[in-house]
Amino acid sequence: QGASVSFKGLKQDTTLPVEVTADSLAVDQATGTATFSGNVRVAQGALVMTAGEIRVEYAAEAGKIAKLHAKGGVTFANAGDAAEAAEAIYTIDSGSLVMSGNVLLTQGQTAISGQKLAIDLKAGSGVMEGRVQTVFQPKGGN
Amino acid sequence: MALARGKGFHSKAVALAKVILPLLALALLSTLFMVSRSINPEDAIPFADVDVEDRVREPRMTAPTWSGVTRDGSALTLTAADARPQSGGARAEGLQAVLATPDGKITTFTAAEADLNQNDGKLVLSGGVQVETADGMQITTEGLTALLDQTEVTAAGSITAQGPLGVLTAGGMRLTQGQAGYTLLFQNGVKLIYQPTGPKPD
């Protein structure tokens, strides 16, 4: 069971340049993995993701980043929607962002929490799974 | 009897030759001295006096090479345009250093100036340094310090790096040998701009 979530107007062009800022970056010469650590911030177009540490995973061919593994408390914000989770994996080319570990998604007034949130940035849709709870703000609120 | 026939053609020829040939020899011999250019003993050994004074004033080596192996087994080879000895080491211009780490990765450093100081086992590169790491990352920075006895290279100033990761700028850089192998650590503020080459959205 899972609640499907629509990210209105969230079409994300995943070919926009990705800008990563952090306190430090360690590149392991043997395996070539690069790990950004220290309030890392990833920005791509309107999408902003912050995390304690982000490990870059390369695609098979050199010079291409396949995935960004973020951990240490991840927040994700894009055009009005914001989500928080313990960890997240962002696959740049396919535009899939999977957040896991007590995820809290806020869209305008409504808030949904669960264990795992899979967002497809290209299609602008997402599925929240695992102990999903949601809070509605009735329209006529005080 | 043969003589009686008087002076035959043969005898005339011989007599004539006896006069002409020595004269010819004399003439040839004289060209050796009178006509030949005067020999200046000075330019027997041509040498450039341009940098002789320079060399006398300060002794220099041109195109020296220095190589050593660090404690963790990576070979460091330095070649330079020229080097001047100074206390505890040497000062070089146009230096190129190649660090071949035991895992087979090659990192090359090129720098305008370098101070090799063997007393405290340090090589200080300055005046604009380029570093090319094994995975094709080109790093340019102002100055760099490399330890000679172990693999540790530190760039104090800001650096910019161009590589498979994209364009990276950082406040400092350190190449050290951790337990899992060599790590290149960029620090005090890192910014990377990566241009994904994925398919355009439909």
Interface residues (C-beta under 8 A of the other chain):
Chain A: K11 D13 T14 T15 L16 P17 V18 E19 V20 T21 A22 D23 S24 L25 A26 V27 D28 Q29 A30 T31 G32 A34 F36 V56 Y58 A62 G63 K64 I65 I92 D93 K122
Chain B: T101 D103 K105 T133 A134 D135 G136 M137 P164 L165 G166 L168 A170 L175 A180 G181 Y182 T183 L184 L185 F186 Q187 N188 G189 V190 K191 L192 I193 Y194 Q195 P196 T197 G198 P199 K200 P201
